[in-house]
């Protein structure tokens, strides 16, 4: 139940939910018109400007994010925002209506998932990432469901009683599907859990409980006299281990939180101070070569092994948590999550699923009524990937049995508190609302509810059939083109005709990832065997590929198709599908860290179909990919790349000139009515461009090199030099390669004035020599005479199967731990846990320090504690541990001989004490004297001045700030000092630490942030970006002064600036001028001063001394 009860709103039937079931009043199904939804998309007819003219947008990146709908955004604008207010109250109209919207959205979302009263649905963040982190935090606070056996506190007893009776009628606490609670002992029903707790303290309940206890004691005494009951032994703390079994196809957001937990957590303290030994470990599941998904048979085998080893551990208790993806965001392959959940629950494991890539493509039934063991324990979802979903909140659904109303919430804050006093505090008991701290994002939650309501009204079978048809249209002919290397070409799903199983259901969503080979692969070259590069090069050359960002750029520029390039945040799975083994992966990581050349990062191109797309759009995508596969490399001389970011762009086109600016919003004057026209053509008026065609692209291609200016692109291809370290890892074709190929067999460059369309189309790939790519070769560079080739080959399971190969041979590199190694590692867990049990009994086990302190910690007294700080999976050499033990023992013995005196910490330095007190560094007396002389000479500071220091964080401006603060205490005139920083929003400069620093000093501070560098790209007049930024920064500081009433601007300019300014003025302007120490700006309302006068005085004093 919600904290605020409003049955009238909650009981309204929802379409697709309880009482509604997606039916209108006449009881007949009323499916939404998919074609009508397509016309409702915001930006459905938008256009973009490219190097080859205006192109209509074809959005094919629904895997990353959906598109907004006018109907939903209009509802938010007209119904939600006008009465928007903070929740946590039902007194005012705005707060009441916002609370209604948020809780109704929760009801609609639960209906979409078929969630029951045993499930909690929590809105969190923006997508799955926030939901997964929330899940980990909630379980951490609840110690992953483990309990201290010797802890008989009230809250722990309540939790055990609640679990004993929840939904089963065996204990005092029984909860029904509406959230009402019943005390089976008294036969009384109350509205929620909080009232049930109050009932437990009532006179009636206490009387009934006393009578029950008396009857129970009589029965116990009778049984003991009869010898039927033995005395209860005192329980000891068991060692708890949480084992995460990770899906090898998982998105980084799914796997990394659990991997980080294993790496950073050791023994955890219990809520009552007694040590609760909790260890974390993770294992990667093997991959099924026939399906390309997690091997469910291996999952069952590992869970069986866990239970077997648990028995061997004695006091060991293991909680396996199966962390699985419902669908891959690389291949679109779908896991049977109901079967996976059944297998996990059969062995007492927890099953959690990431539904991000499943979103909007299939039905998500978390509690199938005919298969109760197939219910998911937790589900993570990103509603922003749905049609109409951008801007909606992330969703976490988890079983309430995994949560605790007595543990603190994951994030403590407003809205979660029941009562706070000076000496303590308590939280509300509602398991959903207590995990949504702070001001909720009501529009995001309402948008999520509207999205789920929309999709509840869709015929899932019709959606699935339409997406399958569109997928086949998009990929038609790809299997016959050897240049298109599809990732995950498993026999069960590729070619696309095989995607439908025996039951008529699709094995995948509309996602496909691929690479484009430059040359047609040699016979047998596409069927990788997962061998190392040295082994494969002996059989056949690995191909060079078109860079995935270049392919994405071409699809965008020629056709307006919005695709995605990269690793899709599924690095291990993507690398394995590309044929990159562990050794090569390590080489790539080392090279990327040492050189920073992001362009060399392996990746692929990803496209996706959606039921809202038209058949015309998918056919054009199909033709576009086939065109790029055959002719795309011929455009390379017109493009270049940025090694640091991997970005590819046209040489003579700057897309940033067409960008829109948030800063264009007027902030002064009267508000304007719809001041900004939509990008591209107005929806529905037909003014935008039509879909680009392959014929248009071919016309562009044939005219690429028809004049002398275009030929210069071939004679001098533009590309940055590459470091010599990349020679063994170079996998893509460059503009230099294309130029060599197009000019091959022709006369010298001086006599070639143009190329005809026939000559362009007849050119064949020919790699450029190494010296064209690496102008400064190092010792590790390949010999110039050696022919270039790629370093990896996309795995082709379909071809391997067709020639009689064993697909399991291709699993090298992502097969998970062999079962023998899995058993060995789990036995190591048992050994560590047994050692921890000894530590607990001896009282040596202490809570782990915070992560930030672990690197400097000296270590615990045993091998076990050392392993706990690094995670169970990280082993240490026994000899090193023994040496540490010996050293520690000697230290303890020496300490006892000296009477056990403690080491006295060194006295706190004067500098540290000043910093601690917020006084800042001490300014030397000599510096104060010379600064004072400069201020007096140039009349810099006057009575009542309000000085604003331009603070960059460098030594000059910081010195100026501290000098002025010291002078405040001693100067004969009174003045105030504040500081301001201009952040140009560049990654190389981060002034945000100054915010807390100035706060510690007690200095008023203004943080002025503006994208100056981005503005310079489009608005710069002249060649000096420094002059542009300087003028803009000075203007922002003047505006800040006028707004807050400052009269003087102080800048940390020094003597070198004076000299440089003098020389520049003499050489460029012919005048002997330089910057002034004290001046008044043109408008006359503000004064400026540089510390140059101060520095001149200080330099003169130093030189004379």
SULDA-V778441 format. One record per residue. RES is the residue in one letter. PSI is psi as a letter, one per 30 degrees, with the letter a starting at -180 (NA if undefined). D_FIRST is the distance of its C-alpha to the first C-alpha in Angstrom with 1 decimal. Layout:
# SULDA-V778441
res: {RES RES}
psi: {PSI PSI}
d_first: {D_FIRST D_FIRST}
This chain:
# SULDA-V778441
res: {X X X X X X X X X X X X X X X X X X X X X X X X X X X X X X X X X X X X X X X X X X X X X X X X X X X X X X X X X X X X X X X X X X X X X X X X X X X X X X X X X X X X X X X X X X X X X X X X X X X X X X X X X X X X X X X X X X X X X X X X X X X X X X X X X X X X X X X X X X X X X X X X X X X X X X X X X X X X X X X X X X X X X X X X X X X X X X X X X X X X X X X X X X X X X X X X X X X X X X X X X X X X X X X X X X X X X X X X X X X X X X X X X X X X X X X X X X X X X X X X X X X X X X X X X X X X X X X X X X X X X X X X X X X X X X X X X X X X X X X X X X X X X X X X X X X X X X X X X X X X X X X X X X X X X X X X X X X X X X X X X X X X X X X X X X X X X X X X X X X X X X X X X X X X X X X X X X X X X X X X X X X X X X X X X X X X X X X X X X X X X X X X X X X X X X X X X X X X X X X X X X X X X X X X X X X X X X X X X X X X X X X X X X X X X X X X X X X X X X X X X X X X X X X X X X X X X X X X X X X X X X X X X X X X X X X X X X X X X X X X X X X X X X X X X X X X X X X X X X X X X X X X X X X X X X X X X X X X X X X X X X X X X X X X X X X X X X X X X X X X X X X X X X X X X X X X X X X X X X X X X X X X X X X X X X X X X X X X X X X X X X X X X X X X X X X X X X X X X X X X X X X X X X X X X X X X X X X X X X X X X X X X X X X X X X X X X X X X X X X X X X X X X X X X X X X X X X X X X X X X X X X X X X X X X X X X X X X X X X X X X X X X X X X X X X X X X X X X X X X X X X X X X X X X X X X X X X X X X X X X X X X X X X X X X X X X X X X X X X X X X X X X X X X X X X X X X X X X X X X X X X X X X X X X X X X X X X X X X X X X X X X X X X X X X X X X X X X X X X X X X X X X X X X X X X X X X X X X X X X X X X X X X X X X X X X X X X X X X X X X X X X X X X X X X X X X X X X X X X X X X X X X X X X X X X X X X X X X X X X X X X X X X X X X X X X X X X X X X X X X X X X X X X X X X X X X X X X X X X X X X X X X X X X X X X X X X X X X X X X X X X X X X X X X X X X X X X X X X X X X X X X X X X X X X X X X X X X X X X X X X X X X X X X X X X X X X X X X X X X X X X X X X X X X X X X X X X X X X X X X X X X X X X X X X X X X X X X X X X X X X X X X X X X X X X X X X X X X X X X X X X X X X X X X X X X X X X X X X X X X X X X X X X X X X X X X X X X X X X X X X X X X X}
psi: {k l e k k i e e e f f k k k k f a k f e g g k a f g f l k i k l j e e e e e f f k k g f g l l l k l f g a k k k k j j h h f e e k a l l k e e e e e e e e f e e e e h k l k a g l g e l e e e e e e e e e e e e e e e e e e e e f h k a f f k k k k k k b f a e e e e e e e e e e e e e f g h h f l l k f f j h l e e e e e e e e e e e f j g f g f a e k k k a f g f l k k j f e f h k k l e a e e e e e e e f g l e e e e e e e e e e e e e e e e e e e e e e e f g f k l k k k k l l k l k k k j j k j k k f g k l e f e e e e e e e e e f f k b k k k l f g f k k j j j l k l l k k l l k j f f f g l k j f e e e e e e e e e e e e f e e f f c g k k k j k j j j l k f k k g e f g k k k i f e e e e e e e f f g g l k j k k j g e f f k f f l k j j f i k e f i e f g k k f k k k k j f f f l k g f k g l l l k k k l k f f f l k f f l l l e j k a k f f k e k k l f f a l l l l f k f e f f g i l a j l i e e e e e e e e e e e e e f f g k j e e e e e e e e e e e e e e e g k f e f f j f f j j k k h h k f f f k l f f g f k a f g g l k f l a h k k k l l j k e l k k l k f f f i k g g l l e e e e f f e l k k l k l k k e f e e e e e e e e e f g k j a k k a g g h h e e e e e e f f g j l e e e e e e e e e e e e f f g i f f f k k a l k k l k l l f f l l e e e e e e e e e e e e e e e e f e f f f e f f l l l j e f f g k k l k e g k j f f f g l l k f f f k k g l a k k k j i f k l l k a k k k f f g f l l l k l l e e e e e e e e f g e h g l e e e f f e e f i k j k l k k l f f f e f g j f l k l e e e e e e e f f k g l a l f f f j f l k l e e e e f f k k k j k l l e f f e i f i k a f g k l k e f k k k l a f l k k k j e e e e e f g g l j f f f g g k f h g a k l e e e e e e e e e e e e e e e e e e e e e e e f g f k l k k l l e f f e f f k f l a g l e e e e e e f f l e f j l l k e e e e e e e e e e e e e e e e e e e f g g g k l k k l l k k l e e e e e e e g g f a l k k k e e e e e e e e e e e e e g h e k l k g k j k j k j j f f l e e e e e e e e e e e e f e f f k f l k l l k l l k k j j g h k f f j j g f f f e e e e e f f g k k k k j j k k i e e e e f f f g k j a f j f e e e e e e e e e e e e e e e e e e g g k f k k k k h k a e e e e e e e e e e e e e e f g k i l l l l f k l k l e f f f k l k k l g e e e e e e e e e e e e f NA}
d_first: {0.0 3.8 6.5 8.2 7.5 10.1 10.5 14.0 13.4 10.6 13.0 16.0 17.5 17.8 21.1 20.9 17.4 16.1 18.3 20.4 21.9 24.1 26.1 27.4 27.9 30.9 29.1 31.2 30.2 30.7 31.2 31.6 35.2 35.5 38.7 37.1 34.5 37.5 39.0 35.7 35.8 36.6 39.8 40.7 44.2 44.5 47.6 48.7 52.2 53.7 57.2 58.1 56.9 53.8 51.5 48.6 45.4 44.4 40.9 40.7 38.2 34.9 34.3 34.0 32.2 31.7 33.0 31.6 31.6 32.9 30.4 27.4 29.1 30.3 26.8 25.7 28.9 28.8 25.2 23.1 25.6 27.2 24.1 22.8 21.7 19.8 16.1 14.6 15.7 15.7 19.2 21.4 21.6 21.6 18.6 16.6 17.8 17.2 13.5 13.4 15.4 13.5 10.1 12.2 14.1 11.2 10.8 14.6 15.1 13.0 15.3 18.2 17.7 16.8 13.8 11.9 8.7 11.1 11.3 10.1 11.5 13.1 15.6 18.6 22.3 24.3 24.5 24.6 26.4 23.6 21.0 23.5 24.2 20.5 20.2 23.4 22.4 19.1 21.1 24.0 22.0 20.8 24.4 23.6 22.2 25.5 25.8 28.9 30.4 32.1 29.2 28.0 25.9 23.0 20.4 22.1 22.4 18.7 18.0 20.6 19.5 15.9 17.6 20.1 17.8 14.8 15.0 18.7 19.2 21.8 20.3 18.7 15.1 13.8 10.4 10.4 9.5 6.9 4.9 7.3 9.9 13.6 16.6 19.3 22.0 21.5 20.0 17.4 13.9 11.4 8.1 6.4 8.4 10.3 11.6 12.5 14.6 16.2 17.1 18.8 21.2 22.0 25.6 24.7 22.9 25.5 28.2 26.8 26.4 30.0 31.3 29.7 31.2 34.6 34.6 33.6 36.4 38.9 38.1 38.3 41.7 43.0 42.1 43.7 46.9 47.1 46.8 43.7 41.5 42.7 41.8 38.7 39.8 38.4 36.2 37.1 35.1 34.9 35.4 32.4 33.0 30.6 32.6 31.6 33.3 33.5 34.2 37.7 36.7 33.8 33.4 34.1 30.6 29.5 32.2 33.1 30.1 30.6 34.3 34.1 31.9 34.7 37.4 36.1 34.3 35.9 35.0 31.8 31.4 28.8 26.6 29.0 32.1 33.4 34.3 31.9 34.1 32.2 34.3 33.5 35.6 35.5 37.6 38.2 38.1 41.3 41.6 42.5 45.7 45.3 41.9 41.7 38.2 37.1 39.0 36.5 39.4 39.9 36.2 36.5 39.8 38.4 35.4 38.0 40.1 37.3 36.7 40.5 41.0 38.1 40.1 43.1 41.3 40.9 38.3 36.8 33.2 32.5 29.2 30.2 27.9 29.1 28.7 29.6 30.1 29.2 32.1 34.9 35.2 39.0 40.0 37.0 37.2 34.0 32.9 31.8 28.5 27.5 30.8 30.3 26.9 28.6 31.5 29.4 27.2 30.5 31.6 28.5 27.8 24.8 25.0 23.8 25.0 26.0 25.7 27.3 30.5 28.9 26.9 27.9 30.5 28.8 25.8 23.1 21.7 19.7 19.3 22.5 22.3 26.0 25.9 23.0 24.9 24.9 21.3 21.1 19.6 19.2 20.3 21.6 22.3 24.2 23.4 26.5 28.7 27.6 29.7 28.4 26.4 28.5 26.6 23.1 20.7 20.8 18.0 17.0 15.3 15.4 14.6 12.3 15.3 17.2 15.1 15.1 13.2 16.7 18.5 18.9 17.2 19.6 20.4 20.2 20.2 19.0 15.3 14.6 16.5 15.5 19.2 22.6 25.9 29.3 29.2 25.7 22.1 18.6 15.4 11.8 10.0 7.0 9.0 8.8 9.6 12.0 14.0 14.6 17.1 19.3 19.7 17.9 20.1 18.7 21.7 21.4 17.7 18.7 21.8 20.0 17.9 21.2 23.0 20.6 21.0 24.7 25.0 23.0 25.9 28.6 30.6 30.1 33.4 35.2 33.9 34.9 38.3 39.0 38.2 40.4 43.2 42.9 42.9 46.1 47.7 46.9 48.3 51.2 54.4 52.8 53.6 57.3 57.6 58.3 57.5 53.7 52.2 48.7 46.4 45.0 47.6 46.6 48.4 45.2 44.3 47.5 49.3 46.4 47.6 46.3 42.7 41.8 41.4 42.5 39.3 39.9 37.0 37.7 37.8 37.0 35.6 38.1 38.9 42.4 44.0 47.8 50.8 54.1 57.3 60.3 62.8 62.5 61.7 64.6 64.6 62.1 60.8 57.4 56.7 55.8 56.0 53.9 57.1 58.0 59.7 63.0 62.9 61.9 64.5 67.2 66.2 65.3 64.3 60.7 60.3 59.6 56.6 55.8 53.4 49.9 49.6 52.9 51.8 48.6 50.9 53.3 50.6 49.3 52.8 54.5 51.7 48.7 46.6 43.6 43.4 42.4 44.6 44.0 42.4 38.9 37.3 38.1 41.3 42.1 41.4 43.2 46.2 46.5 46.6 49.2 51.3 50.9 51.2 50.1 53.5 53.6 50.1 51.1 54.2 52.1 49.8 52.9 54.6 51.7 51.3 55.0 55.8 52.6 53.7 50.4 52.3 53.1 49.5 49.1 46.8 46.7 45.9 42.7 42.2 39.5 39.3 36.5 36.2 36.7 40.1 43.3 45.9 48.4 46.4 46.0 49.7 50.7 48.6 50.4 53.8 53.0 52.1 55.3 57.3 56.1 56.7 60.3 61.2 58.6 60.8 63.5 61.4 61.1 64.0 62.3 59.3 58.8 56.1 54.7 54.9 52.3 49.5 50.6 50.6 53.2 54.5 57.5 60.5 61.3 57.9 55.4 51.9 50.8 53.1 50.9 47.6 45.5 44.7 41.7 44.3 45.7 43.1 45.0 43.7 46.3 47.7 46.1 43.2 44.5 43.3 42.5 45.0 44.7 45.7 43.8 45.3 47.6 48.2 46.1 43.7 45.4 48.8 50.5 51.9 50.5 52.5 52.3 51.2 53.7 55.8 57.7 61.0 60.3 59.4 62.7 64.7 63.3 64.2 67.7 68.4 66.9 70.3 72.7 74.2 75.4 72.5 70.1 72.4 72.0 68.5 70.1 72.8 70.5 66.9 64.6 62.4 61.7 63.5 61.7 62.1 64.2 61.4 59.8 62.8 61.3 57.9 59.0 57.2 57.4 60.2 61.2 63.1 66.2 66.0 65.7 68.6 70.8 70.0 70.7 74.0 75.1 78.7 79.5 82.2 81.7 79.1 81.7 82.9 79.5 78.5 75.9 74.3 74.2 71.2 72.9 73.6 69.9 68.7 71.3 70.6 69.3 67.1 69.2 67.6 69.0 70.7 68.9 70.8 69.3 65.8 66.6 69.4 69.4 69.3 68.7 69.8 66.9 67.5 68.7 72.3 73.1 74.9 71.9 70.1 66.5 63.7 60.0 58.3 55.6 55.2 52.2 51.5 52.3 50.9 52.1 55.6 55.6 54.5 57.1 59.9 59.0 57.3 54.5 51.3 50.3 53.3 51.4 48.5 50.4 48.3 44.8 45.0 42.8 44.2 46.6 45.3 48.1 47.0 43.4 44.5 46.6 43.9 41.5 44.3 44.6 40.9 41.8 44.8 42.9 40.1 42.8 44.5 41.3 40.9 44.3 43.3 40.3 42.4 45.0 42.6 43.6 40.4 39.0 36.1 37.1 38.0 36.1 37.1 39.2 41.2 41.8 44.8 46.7 45.8 48.8 47.1 46.1 48.6 48.2 47.9 44.4 43.1 44.9 43.3 39.8 40.3 41.3 38.9 39.9 41.6 44.1 47.1 49.8 53.4 54.1 57.4 55.6 53.2 56.1 58.0 55.0 54.9 58.6 58.4 55.5 57.3 60.4 58.6 57.0 60.4 62.0 59.4 60.0 63.8 63.3 61.4 57.9 58.0 55.3 56.1 56.2 54.6 57.0 57.1 55.0 57.2 57.9 56.5 53.2 53.1 53.7 50.9 48.5 49.4 48.9 52.7 53.2 56.5 59.7 62.1 65.8 68.2 70.6 68.0 66.9 70.6 71.3 68.2 69.2 72.6 71.2 69.0 71.9 74.3 72.1 70.6 67.0 65.0 65.7 64.5 60.9 60.2 56.6 56.8 54.4 55.0 54.5 52.7 52.6 52.0 55.6 58.2 60.0 57.2 55.7 59.2 59.6 56.3 57.2 60.7 59.5 57.1 60.0 62.3 59.9 60.7 64.5 65.4 67.4 65.2 61.5 59.2 55.6 54.4 51.3 50.7 49.4 48.9 49.1 47.0 48.6 45.7 47.7 46.5 49.6 48.8 45.7 46.2 42.6 43.6 45.7 42.6 41.8 45.5 46.4 43.4 44.8 48.2 46.9 48.4 46.7 45.9 45.3 44.1 45.4 44.3 45.8 46.7 50.5 51.5 49.8 51.4 54.8 54.6 54.8 56.3 58.8 62.3 64.9 64.7 63.4 59.6 60.2 61.8 59.0 56.3 58.4 58.7 55.1 54.1 56.7 55.4 51.7 53.0 55.1 52.1 50.0 52.9 53.3 49.6 49.4 52.9 54.7 58.5 59.6 58.4 59.5 59.7 60.7 63.7 66.3 70.0 69.6 67.9 70.8 73.3 71.4 71.1 74.8 75.8 73.6 75.0 78.5 78.3 76.0 77.0 80.5 79.5 79.5 76.1 73.1 69.9 70.2 69.0 68.2 67.9 66.4 64.7 66.1 64.1 65.2 61.9 61.1 63.1 62.8 64.1 64.3 64.8 67.9 70.0 68.3 68.9 72.5 73.2 71.6 73.5 76.8 76.3 75.6 78.6 80.9 79.7}
